[in-house]
Amino acid sequence: MKNEIILFENQNVKLEVNIKDETVWLNVKQMAELFGRDESNIRKHIKNIFKEQELIENKR
C-alpha cells in the first residue's frame, strides 16, 4: 500500500494531491478549485452520489 503526494498542475490550477494504491484523493476544496465551482456545489454532488447509491458511504 503505497501512499504519496504529487503536484498536479493544469493551466492555472496547482494542487498537491494524495495518491494511494493508484487512486487520486482530493478533498472538497481541491475538487472545487479543480472544477472551478463552489465547495457547496461539490458537496451537493457528493451527497447525490450517496443518495442514489452510486457509491456506498463508509462512515467511520
Predicted model as a PDB file, atoms N, CA, C, CB and O in Angstrom, pLDDT in the B-factor column:
MODEL        1                                                                  
ATOM      1  N   MET A   1       0.845  -1.164   0.000  1.00 55.00           N  
ATOM      2  CA  MET A   1       0.000   0.000   0.000  1.00 55.00           C  
ATOM      3  C   MET A   1       0.899   1.239   0.000  1.00 55.00           C  
ATOM      4  CB  MET A   1      -0.966  -0.008   1.220  1.00 55.00           C  
ATOM      5  O   MET A   1       1.401   1.647   1.047  1.00 55.00           O  
ATOM      6  N   LYS A   2       1.094   1.819  -1.151  1.00 67.00           N  
ATOM      7  CA  LYS A   2       1.954   2.981  -1.270  1.00 67.00           C  
ATOM      8  C   LYS A   2       1.123   4.251  -1.202  1.00 67.00           C  
ATOM      9  CB  LYS A   2       2.759   2.930  -2.572  1.00 67.00           C  
ATOM     10  O   LYS A   2       0.080   4.345  -1.849  1.00 67.00           O  
ATOM     11  N   ASN A   3       1.573   5.224  -0.430  1.00 69.00           N  
ATOM     12  CA  ASN A   3       0.870   6.492  -0.282  1.00 69.00           C  
ATOM     13  C   ASN A   3       1.866   7.599  -0.605  1.00 69.00           C  
ATOM     14  CB  ASN A   3       0.265   6.661   1.165  1.00 69.00           C  
ATOM     15  O   ASN A   3       2.928   7.674   0.014  1.00 69.00           O  
ATOM     16  N   GLU A   4       1.533   8.462  -1.571  1.00 75.00           N  
ATOM     17  CA  GLU A   4       2.438   9.532  -1.930  1.00 75.00           C  
ATOM     18  C   GLU A   4       1.657  10.803  -2.265  1.00 75.00           C  
ATOM     19  CB  GLU A   4       3.318   9.112  -3.109  1.00 75.00           C  
ATOM     20  O   GLU A   4       0.452  10.758  -2.513  1.00 75.00           O  
ATOM     21  N   ILE A   5       2.346  11.911  -2.268  1.00 74.00           N  
ATOM     22  CA  ILE A   5       1.746  13.191  -2.628  1.00 74.00           C  
ATOM     23  C   ILE A   5       2.452  13.697  -3.875  1.00 74.00           C  
ATOM     24  CB  ILE A   5       1.847  14.231  -1.454  1.00 74.00           C  
ATOM     25  O   ILE A   5       3.681  13.702  -3.943  1.00 74.00           O  
ATOM     26  N   ILE A   6       1.671  14.120  -4.860  1.00 72.00           N  
ATOM     27  CA  ILE A   6       2.255  14.662  -6.079  1.00 72.00           C  
ATOM     28  C   ILE A   6       1.683  16.050  -6.344  1.00 72.00           C  
ATOM     29  CB  ILE A   6       1.994  13.722  -7.281  1.00 72.00           C  
ATOM     30  O   ILE A   6       0.641  16.415  -5.799  1.00 72.00           O  
ATOM     31  N   LEU A   7       2.361  16.807  -7.171  1.00 75.00           N  
ATOM     32  CA  LEU A   7       1.898  18.123  -7.570  1.00 75.00           C  
ATOM     33  C   LEU A   7       1.188  17.988  -8.904  1.00 75.00           C  
ATOM     34  CB  LEU A   7       3.072  19.139  -7.656  1.00 75.00           C  
ATOM     35  O   LEU A   7       1.783  17.561  -9.893  1.00 75.00           O  
ATOM     36  N   PHE A   8      -0.089  18.353  -8.928  1.00 72.00           N  
ATOM     37  CA  PHE A   8      -0.887  18.343 -10.149  1.00 72.00           C  
ATOM     38  C   PHE A   8      -0.940  19.777 -10.653  1.00 72.00           C  
ATOM     39  CB  PHE A   8      -2.336  17.759  -9.902  1.00 72.00           C  
ATOM     40  O   PHE A   8      -1.269  20.691  -9.898  1.00 72.00           O  
ATOM     41  N   GLU A   9      -0.617  19.977 -11.924  1.00 79.00           N  
ATOM     42  CA  GLU A   9      -0.658  21.318 -12.497  1.00 79.00           C  
ATOM     43  C   GLU A   9      -1.293  21.239 -13.881  1.00 79.00           C  
ATOM     44  CB  GLU A   9       0.770  21.942 -12.573  1.00 79.00           C  
ATOM     45  O   GLU A   9      -0.868  20.462 -14.736  1.00 79.00           O  
ATOM     46  N   ASN A  10      -2.331  22.070 -14.084  1.00 76.00           N  
ATOM     47  CA  ASN A  10      -3.023  22.123 -15.359  1.00 76.00           C  
ATOM     48  C   ASN A  10      -3.558  23.542 -15.536  1.00 76.00           C  
ATOM     49  CB  ASN A  10      -4.176  21.059 -15.432  1.00 76.00           C  
ATOM     50  O   ASN A  10      -4.386  23.997 -14.747  1.00 76.00           O  
ATOM     51  N   GLN A  11      -3.101  24.222 -16.541  1.00 77.00           N  
ATOM     52  CA  GLN A  11      -3.455  25.621 -16.788  1.00 77.00           C  
ATOM     53  C   GLN A  11      -3.147  26.450 -15.548  1.00 77.00           C  
ATOM     54  CB  GLN A  11      -4.953  25.757 -17.177  1.00 77.00           C  
ATOM     55  O   GLN A  11      -1.981  26.547 -15.165  1.00 77.00           O  
ATOM     56  N   ASN A  12      -4.141  27.049 -14.909  1.00 81.00           N  
ATOM     57  CA  ASN A  12      -3.888  27.896 -13.740  1.00 81.00           C  
ATOM     58  C   ASN A  12      -4.138  27.178 -12.425  1.00 81.00           C  
ATOM     59  CB  ASN A  12      -4.747  29.130 -13.805  1.00 81.00           C  
ATOM     60  O   ASN A  12      -4.142  27.820 -11.374  1.00 81.00           O  
ATOM     61  N   VAL A  13      -4.344  25.879 -12.447  1.00 83.00           N  
ATOM     62  CA  VAL A  13      -4.647  25.126 -11.238  1.00 83.00           C  
ATOM     63  C   VAL A  13      -3.412  24.323 -10.818  1.00 83.00           C  
ATOM     64  CB  VAL A  13      -5.868  24.188 -11.461  1.00 83.00           C  
ATOM     65  O   VAL A  13      -2.858  23.547 -11.597  1.00 83.00           O  
ATOM     66  N   LYS A  14      -2.999  24.533  -9.565  1.00 85.00           N  
ATOM     67  CA  LYS A  14      -1.895  23.765  -8.990  1.00 85.00           C  
ATOM     68  C   LYS A  14      -2.383  23.163  -7.677  1.00 85.00           C  
ATOM     69  CB  LYS A  14      -0.618  24.664  -8.766  1.00 85.00           C  
ATOM     70  O   LYS A  14      -2.807  23.889  -6.778  1.00 85.00           O  
ATOM     71  N   LEU A  15      -2.326  21.844  -7.566  1.00 87.00           N  
ATOM     72  CA  LEU A  15      -2.798  21.149  -6.367  1.00 87.00           C  
ATOM     73  C   LEU A  15      -1.790  20.096  -5.933  1.00 87.00           C  
ATOM     74  CB  LEU A  15      -4.172  20.499  -6.619  1.00 87.00           C  
ATOM     75  O   LEU A  15      -1.185  19.424  -6.768  1.00 87.00           O  
ATOM     76  N   GLU A  16      -1.611  19.955  -4.629  1.00 85.00           N  
ATOM     77  CA  GLU A  16      -0.891  18.811  -4.087  1.00 85.00           C  
ATOM     78  C   GLU A  16      -1.939  17.757  -3.794  1.00 85.00           C  
ATOM     79  CB  GLU A  16      -0.053  19.186  -2.796  1.00 85.00           C  
ATOM     80  O   GLU A  16      -2.823  17.967  -2.963  1.00 85.00           O  
ATOM     81  N   VAL A  17      -1.845  16.620  -4.475  1.00 83.00           N  
ATOM     82  CA  VAL A  17      -2.865  15.580  -4.317  1.00 83.00           C  
ATOM     83  C   VAL A  17      -2.249  14.309  -3.744  1.00 83.00           C  
ATOM     84  CB  VAL A  17      -3.548  15.280  -5.667  1.00 83.00           C  
ATOM     85  O   VAL A  17      -1.079  14.003  -3.974  1.00 83.00           O  
ATOM     86  N   ASN A  18      -3.070  13.580  -2.993  1.00 85.00           N  
ATOM     87  CA  ASN A  18      -2.663  12.299  -2.427  1.00 85.00           C  
ATOM     88  C   ASN A  18      -2.980  11.188  -3.408  1.00 85.00           C  
ATOM     89  CB  ASN A  18      -3.358  12.045  -1.075  1.00 85.00           C  
ATOM     90  O   ASN A  18      -4.045  11.166  -4.026  1.00 85.00           O  
ATOM     91  N   ILE A  19      -2.044  10.271  -3.538  1.00 85.00           N  
ATOM     92  CA  ILE A  19      -2.267   9.071  -4.344  1.00 85.00           C  
ATOM     93  C   ILE A  19      -2.024   7.878  -3.439  1.00 85.00           C  
ATOM     94  CB  ILE A  19      -1.333   9.031  -5.615  1.00 85.00           C  
ATOM     95  O   ILE A  19      -0.974   7.755  -2.809  1.00 85.00           O  
ATOM     96  N   LYS A  20      -3.027   6.996  -3.390  1.00 85.00           N  
ATOM     97  CA  LYS A  20      -2.903   5.776  -2.594  1.00 85.00           C  
ATOM     98  C   LYS A  20      -3.429   4.622  -3.431  1.00 85.00           C  
ATOM     99  CB  LYS A  20      -3.678   5.890  -1.232  1.00 85.00           C  
ATOM    100  O   LYS A  20      -4.568   4.651  -3.895  1.00 85.00           O  
ATOM    101  N   ASP A  21      -2.606   3.621  -3.620  1.00 85.00           N  
ATOM    102  CA  ASP A  21      -2.978   2.445  -4.412  1.00 85.00           C  
ATOM    103  C   ASP A  21      -3.499   2.849  -5.791  1.00 85.00           C  
ATOM    104  CB  ASP A  21      -4.041   1.617  -3.672  1.00 85.00           C  
ATOM    105  O   ASP A  21      -4.532   2.352  -6.240  1.00 85.00           O  
ATOM    106  N   GLU A  22      -2.783   3.749  -6.457  1.00 84.00           N  
ATOM    107  CA  GLU A  22      -3.103   4.212  -7.812  1.00 84.00           C  
ATOM    108  C   GLU A  22      -4.424   4.976  -7.908  1.00 84.00           C  
ATOM    109  CB  GLU A  22      -3.148   3.038  -8.743  1.00 84.00           C  
ATOM    110  O   GLU A  22      -4.975   5.121  -9.000  1.00 84.00           O  
ATOM    111  N   THR A  23      -4.938   5.469  -6.769  1.00 87.00           N  
ATOM    112  CA  THR A  23      -6.162   6.266  -6.744  1.00 87.00           C  
ATOM    113  C   THR A  23      -5.819   7.670  -6.263  1.00 87.00           C  
ATOM    114  CB  THR A  23      -7.245   5.612  -5.828  1.00 87.00           C  
ATOM    115  O   THR A  23      -5.127   7.837  -5.259  1.00 87.00           O  
ATOM    116  N   VAL A  24      -6.307   8.681  -6.984  1.00 85.00           N  
ATOM    117  CA  VAL A  24      -6.080  10.070  -6.593  1.00 85.00           C  
ATOM    118  C   VAL A  24      -7.182  10.489  -5.633  1.00 85.00           C  
ATOM    119  CB  VAL A  24      -6.036  11.011  -7.838  1.00 85.00           C  
ATOM    120  O   VAL A  24      -8.365  10.284  -5.907  1.00 85.00           O  
ATOM    121  N   TRP A  25      -6.788  11.083  -4.494  1.00 88.00           N  
ATOM    122  CA  TRP A  25      -7.748  11.521  -3.479  1.00 88.00           C  
ATOM    123  C   TRP A  25      -7.674  13.029  -3.329  1.00 88.00           C  
ATOM    124  CB  TRP A  25      -7.479  10.827  -2.122  1.00 88.00           C  
ATOM    125  O   TRP A  25      -6.607  13.584  -3.070  1.00 88.00           O  
ATOM    126  N   LEU A  26      -8.815  13.691  -3.493  1.00 90.00           N  
ATOM    127  CA  LEU A  26      -8.901  15.134  -3.319  1.00 90.00           C  
ATOM    128  C   LEU A  26      -9.951  15.452  -2.270  1.00 90.00           C  
ATOM    129  CB  LEU A  26      -9.232  15.835  -4.654  1.00 90.00           C  
ATOM    130  O   LEU A  26     -10.932  14.724  -2.124  1.00 90.00           O  
ATOM    131  N   ASN A  27      -9.745  16.540  -1.542  1.00 92.00           N  
ATOM    132  CA  ASN A  27     -10.781  16.982  -0.623  1.00 92.00           C  
ATOM    133  C   ASN A  27     -11.736  17.918  -1.368  1.00 92.00           C  
ATOM    134  CB  ASN A  27     -10.161  17.687   0.622  1.00 92.00           C  
ATOM    135  O   ASN A  27     -11.514  18.237  -2.536  1.00 92.00           O  
ATOM    136  N   VAL A  28     -12.784  18.351  -0.696  1.00 95.00           N  
ATOM    137  CA  VAL A  28     -13.816  19.179  -1.342  1.00 95.00           C  
ATOM    138  C   VAL A  28     -13.220  20.483  -1.876  1.00 95.00           C  
ATOM    139  CB  VAL A  28     -14.957  19.491  -0.349  1.00 95.00           C  
ATOM    140  O   VAL A  28     -13.556  20.923  -2.975  1.00 95.00           O  
ATOM    141  N   LYS A  29     -12.348  21.083  -1.102  1.00 93.00           N  
ATOM    142  CA  LYS A  29     -11.726  22.343  -1.528  1.00 93.00           C  
ATOM    143  C   LYS A  29     -10.914  22.144  -2.804  1.00 93.00           C  
ATOM    144  CB  LYS A  29     -10.825  22.906  -0.410  1.00 93.00           C  
ATOM    145  O   LYS A  29     -10.977  22.971  -3.714  1.00 93.00           O  
ATOM    146  N   GLN A  30     -10.158  21.060  -2.878  1.00 92.00           N  
ATOM    147  CA  GLN A  30      -9.352  20.777  -4.065  1.00 92.00           C  
ATOM    148  C   GLN A  30     -10.234  20.521  -5.284  1.00 92.00           C  
ATOM    149  CB  GLN A  30      -8.442  19.574  -3.813  1.00 92.00           C  
ATOM    150  O   GLN A  30      -9.935  20.999  -6.378  1.00 92.00           O  
ATOM    151  N   MET A  31     -11.324  19.763  -5.100  1.00 91.00           N  
ATOM    152  CA  MET A  31     -12.235  19.497  -6.217  1.00 91.00           C  
ATOM    153  C   MET A  31     -12.889  20.778  -6.712  1.00 91.00           C  
ATOM    154  CB  MET A  31     -13.311  18.489  -5.802  1.00 91.00           C  
ATOM    155  O   MET A  31     -13.052  20.971  -7.917  1.00 91.00           O  
ATOM    156  N   ALA A  32     -13.264  21.653  -5.786  1.00 94.00           N  
ATOM    157  CA  ALA A  32     -13.875  22.926  -6.159  1.00 94.00           C  
ATOM    158  C   ALA A  32     -12.904  23.760  -6.989  1.00 94.00           C  
ATOM    159  CB  ALA A  32     -14.312  23.705  -4.906  1.00 94.00           C  
ATOM    160  O   ALA A  32     -13.287  24.366  -7.990  1.00 94.00           O  
ATOM    161  N   GLU A  33     -11.658  23.781  -6.566  1.00 90.00           N  
ATOM    162  CA  GLU A  33     -10.646  24.540  -7.308  1.00 90.00           C  
ATOM    163  C   GLU A  33     -10.395  23.913  -8.682  1.00 90.00           C  
ATOM    164  CB  GLU A  33      -9.329  24.609  -6.506  1.00 90.00           C  
ATOM    165  O   GLU A  33     -10.293  24.626  -9.681  1.00 90.00           O  
ATOM    166  N   LEU A  34     -10.296  22.597  -8.733  1.00 89.00           N  
ATOM    167  CA  LEU A  34     -10.039  21.896  -9.984  1.00 89.00           C  
ATOM    168  C   LEU A  34     -11.140  22.139 -11.015  1.00 89.00           C  
ATOM    169  CB  LEU A  34      -9.896  20.409  -9.723  1.00 89.00           C  
ATOM    170  O   LEU A  34     -10.858  22.375 -12.190  1.00 89.00           O  
ATOM    171  N   PHE A  35     -12.402  22.078 -10.566  1.00 90.00           N  
ATOM    172  CA  PHE A  35     -13.527  22.209 -11.482  1.00 90.00           C  
ATOM    173  C   PHE A  35     -14.091  23.625 -11.567  1.00 90.00           C  
ATOM    174  CB  PHE A  35     -14.611  21.273 -11.071  1.00 90.00           C  
ATOM    175  O   PHE A  35     -15.039  23.868 -12.314  1.00 90.00           O  
ATOM    176  N   GLY A  36     -13.515  24.564 -10.805  1.00 90.00           N  
ATOM    177  CA  GLY A  36     -13.966  25.948 -10.856  1.00 90.00           C  
ATOM    178  C   GLY A  36     -15.380  26.141 -10.342  1.00 90.00           C  
ATOM    179  O   GLY A  36     -16.150  26.914 -10.910  1.00 90.00           O  
ATOM    180  N   ARG A  37     -15.723  25.444  -9.275  1.00 95.00           N  
ATOM    181  CA  ARG A  37     -17.063  25.503  -8.677  1.00 95.00           C  
ATOM    182  C   ARG A  37     -16.964  25.845  -7.200  1.00 95.00           C  
ATOM    183  CB  ARG A  37     -17.810  24.165  -8.865  1.00 95.00           C  
ATOM    184  O   ARG A  37     -15.883  25.794  -6.613  1.00 95.00           O  
ATOM    185  N   ASP A  38     -18.102  26.195  -6.599  1.00 97.00           N  
ATOM    186  CA  ASP A  38     -18.168  26.420  -5.157  1.00 97.00           C  
ATOM    187  C   ASP A  38     -18.079  25.088  -4.426  1.00 97.00           C  
ATOM    188  CB  ASP A  38     -19.468  27.165  -4.772  1.00 97.00           C  
ATOM    189  O   ASP A  38     -18.482  24.049  -4.949  1.00 97.00           O  
ATOM    190  N   GLU A  39     -17.544  25.135  -3.210  1.00 97.00           N  
ATOM    191  CA  GLU A  39     -17.480  23.918  -2.397  1.00 97.00           C  
ATOM    192  C   GLU A  39     -18.876  23.363  -2.135  1.00 97.00           C  
ATOM    193  CB  GLU A  39     -16.765  24.199  -1.065  1.00 97.00           C  
ATOM    194  O   GLU A  39     -19.058  22.147  -2.076  1.00 97.00           O  
ATOM    195  N   SER A  40     -19.865  24.245  -1.977  1.00 97.00           N  
ATOM    196  CA  SER A  40     -21.239  23.784  -1.722  1.00 97.00           C  
ATOM    197  C   SER A  40     -21.770  22.970  -2.902  1.00 97.00           C  
ATOM    198  CB  SER A  40     -22.170  24.986  -1.447  1.00 97.00           C  
ATOM    199  O   SER A  40     -22.521  22.013  -2.710  1.00 97.00           O  
ATOM    200  N   ASN A  41     -21.386  23.347  -4.109  1.00 97.00           N  
ATOM    201  CA  ASN A  41     -21.813  22.611  -5.295  1.00 97.00           C  
ATOM    202  C   ASN A  41     -21.196  21.209  -5.312  1.00 97.00           C  
ATOM    203  CB  ASN A  41     -21.427  23.381  -6.572  1.00 97.00           C  
ATOM    204  O   ASN A  41     -21.867  20.233  -5.649  1.00 97.00           O  
ATOM    205  N   ILE A  42     -19.933  21.120  -4.950  1.00 96.00           N  
ATOM    206  CA  ILE A  42     -19.247  19.821  -4.895  1.00 96.00           C  
ATOM    207  C   ILE A  42     -19.897  18.942  -3.827  1.00 96.00           C  
ATOM    208  CB  ILE A  42     -17.724  20.007  -4.597  1.00 96.00           C  
ATOM    209  O   ILE A  42     -20.151  17.761  -4.064  1.00 96.00           O  
ATOM    210  N   ARG A  43     -20.168  19.516  -2.648  1.00 97.00           N  
ATOM    211  CA  ARG A  43     -20.816  18.753  -1.571  1.00 97.00           C  
ATOM    212  C   ARG A  43     -22.188  18.228  -2.010  1.00 97.00           C  
ATOM    213  CB  ARG A  43     -20.967  19.631  -0.310  1.00 97.00           C  
ATOM    214  O   ARG A  43     -22.558  17.100  -1.682  1.00 97.00           O  
ATOM    215  N   LYS A  44     -22.935  19.045  -2.750  1.00 97.00           N  
ATOM    216  CA  LYS A  44     -24.248  18.635  -3.256  1.00 97.00           C  
ATOM    217  C   LYS A  44     -24.118  17.417  -4.159  1.00 97.00           C  
ATOM    218  CB  LYS A  44     -24.920  19.790  -4.019  1.00 97.00           C  
ATOM    219  O   LYS A  44     -24.898  16.471  -4.045  1.00 97.00           O  
ATOM    220  N   HIS A  45     -23.138  17.435  -5.052  1.00 95.00           N  
ATOM    221  CA  HIS A  45     -22.952  16.302  -5.966  1.00 95.00           C  
ATOM    222  C   HIS A  45     -22.518  15.044  -5.218  1.00 95.00           C  
ATOM    223  CB  HIS A  45     -21.918  16.652  -7.040  1.00 95.00           C  
ATOM    224  O   HIS A  45     -22.971  13.944  -5.534  1.00 95.00           O  
ATOM    225  N   ILE A  46     -21.644  15.204  -4.232  1.00 94.00           N  
ATOM    226  CA  ILE A  46     -21.217  14.050  -3.430  1.00 94.00           C  
ATOM    227  C   ILE A  46     -22.412  13.463  -2.678  1.00 94.00           C  
ATOM    228  CB  ILE A  46     -20.097  14.458  -2.432  1.00 94.00           C  
ATOM    229  O   ILE A  46     -22.587  12.246  -2.632  1.00 94.00           O  
ATOM    230  N   LYS A  47     -23.226  14.333  -2.093  1.00 95.00           N  
ATOM    231  CA  LYS A  47     -24.418  13.876  -1.377  1.00 95.00           C  
ATOM    232  C   LYS A  47     -25.337  13.076  -2.302  1.00 95.00           C  
ATOM    233  CB  LYS A  47     -25.178  15.075  -0.781  1.00 95.00           C  
ATOM    234  O   LYS A  47     -25.877  12.045  -1.902  1.00 95.00           O  
ATOM    235  N   ASN A  48     -25.513  13.549  -3.538  1.00 96.00           N  
ATOM    236  CA  ASN A  48     -26.365  12.853  -4.506  1.00 96.00           C  
ATOM    237  C   ASN A  48     -25.784  11.500  -4.914  1.00 96.00           C  
ATOM    238  CB  ASN A  48     -26.564  13.720  -5.743  1.00 96.00           C  
ATOM    239  O   ASN A  48     -26.529  10.553  -5.164  1.00 96.00           O  
ATOM    240  N   ILE A  49     -24.463  11.409  -4.980  1.00 94.00           N  
ATOM    241  CA  ILE A  49     -23.816  10.131  -5.316  1.00 94.00           C  
ATOM    242  C   ILE A  49     -24.193   9.070  -4.285  1.00 94.00           C  
ATOM    243  CB  ILE A  49     -22.270  10.293  -5.384  1.00 94.00           C  
ATOM    244  O   ILE A  49     -24.499   7.931  -4.638  1.00 94.00           O  
ATOM    245  N   PHE A  50     -24.167   9.456  -2.998  1.00 94.00           N  
ATOM    246  CA  PHE A  50     -24.527   8.508  -1.943  1.00 94.00           C  
ATOM    247  C   PHE A  50     -26.036   8.268  -1.899  1.00 94.00           C  
ATOM    248  CB  PHE A  50     -24.038   9.017  -0.584  1.00 94.00           C  
ATOM    249  O   PHE A  50     -26.481   7.143  -1.668  1.00 94.00           O  
ATOM    250  N   LYS A  51     -26.811   9.308  -2.117  1.00 94.00           N  
ATOM    251  CA  LYS A  51     -28.272   9.185  -2.088  1.00 94.00           C  
ATOM    252  C   LYS A  51     -28.760   8.214  -3.167  1.00 94.00           C  
ATOM    253  CB  LYS A  51     -28.930  10.567  -2.281  1.00 94.00           C  
ATOM    254  O   LYS A  51     -29.654   7.402  -2.927  1.00 94.00           O  
ATOM    255  N   GLU A  52     -28.160   8.308  -4.355  1.00 95.00           N  
ATOM    256  CA  GLU A  52     -28.557   7.440  -5.466  1.00 95.00           C  
ATOM    257  C   GLU A  52     -27.801   6.121  -5.464  1.00 95.00           C  
ATOM    258  CB  GLU A  52     -28.338   8.148  -6.787  1.00 95.00           C  
ATOM    259  O   GLU A  52     -27.937   5.318  -6.387  1.00 95.00           O  
ATOM    260  N   GLN A  53     -27.009   5.903  -4.430  1.00 92.00           N  
ATOM    261  CA  GLN A  53     -26.254   4.665  -4.202  1.00 92.00           C  
ATOM    262  C   GLN A  53     -25.319   4.306  -5.353  1.00 92.00           C  
ATOM    263  CB  GLN A  53     -27.209   3.526  -3.966  1.00 92.00           C  
ATOM    264  O   GLN A  53     -25.117   3.131  -5.660  1.00 92.00           O  
ATOM    265  N   GLU A  54     -24.750   5.341  -5.988  1.00 94.00           N  
ATOM    266  CA  GLU A  54     -23.692   5.094  -6.958  1.00 94.00           C  
ATOM    267  C   GLU A  54     -22.453   4.568  -6.221  1.00 94.00           C  
ATOM    268  CB  GLU A  54     -23.357   6.394  -7.762  1.00 94.00           C  
ATOM    269  O   GLU A  54     -21.677   3.771  -6.749  1.00 94.00           O  
ATOM    270  N   LEU A  55     -22.302   5.047  -4.979  1.00 89.00           N  
ATOM    271  CA  LEU A  55     -21.277   4.563  -4.051  1.00 89.00           C  
ATOM    272  C   LEU A  55     -21.927   4.392  -2.699  1.00 89.00           C  
ATOM    273  CB  LEU A  55     -20.053   5.540  -3.969  1.00 89.00           C  
ATOM    274  O   LEU A  55     -22.904   5.071  -2.382  1.00 89.00           O  
ATOM    275  N   ILE A  56     -21.390   3.485  -1.900  1.00 89.00           N  
ATOM    276  CA  ILE A  56     -21.872   3.278  -0.537  1.00 89.00           C  
ATOM    277  C   ILE A  56     -20.963   4.078   0.393  1.00 89.00           C  
ATOM    278  CB  ILE A  56     -21.889   1.745  -0.150  1.00 89.00           C  
ATOM    279  O   ILE A  56     -19.741   3.931   0.363  1.00 89.00           O  
ATOM    280  N   GLU A  57     -21.574   4.925   1.217  1.00 85.00           N  
ATOM    281  CA  GLU A  57     -20.812   5.775   2.119  1.00 85.00           C  
ATOM    282  C   GLU A  57     -20.199   4.948   3.229  1.00 85.00           C  
ATOM    283  CB  GLU A  57     -21.694   6.877   2.702  1.00 85.00           C  
ATOM    284  O   GLU A  57     -20.872   4.129   3.856  1.00 85.00           O  
ATOM    285  N   ASN A  58     -18.907   5.171   3.466  1.00 84.00           N  
ATOM    286  CA  ASN A  58     -18.187   4.481   4.529  1.00 84.00           C  
ATOM    287  C   ASN A  58     -18.082   5.429   5.707  1.00 84.00           C  
ATOM    288  CB  ASN A  58     -16.776   4.006   4.056  1.00 84.00           C  
ATOM    289  O   ASN A  58     -17.203   6.291   5.734  1.00 84.00           O  
ATOM    290  N   LYS A  59     -18.967   5.279   6.678  1.00 76.00           N  
ATOM    291  CA  LYS A  59     -18.953   6.149   7.861  1.00 76.00           C  
ATOM    292  C   LYS A  59     -18.057   5.524   8.903  1.00 76.00           C  
ATOM    293  CB  LYS A  59     -20.388   6.372   8.428  1.00 76.00           C  
ATOM    294  O   LYS A  59     -18.326   4.428   9.397  1.00 76.00           O  
ATOM    295  N   ARG A  60     -16.992   6.223   9.235  1.00 70.00           N  
ATOM    296  CA  ARG A  60     -16.007   5.684  10.195  1.00 70.00           C  
ATOM    297  C   ARG A  60     -16.458   5.869  11.586  1.00 70.00           C  
ATOM    298  CB  ARG A  60     -14.663   6.328  10.023  1.00 70.00           C  
ATOM    299  O   ARG A  60     -15.757   5.477  12.520  1.00 70.00           O  
TER     300      ARG A  60                                                      
ENDMDL                                                                          
END                                                                             
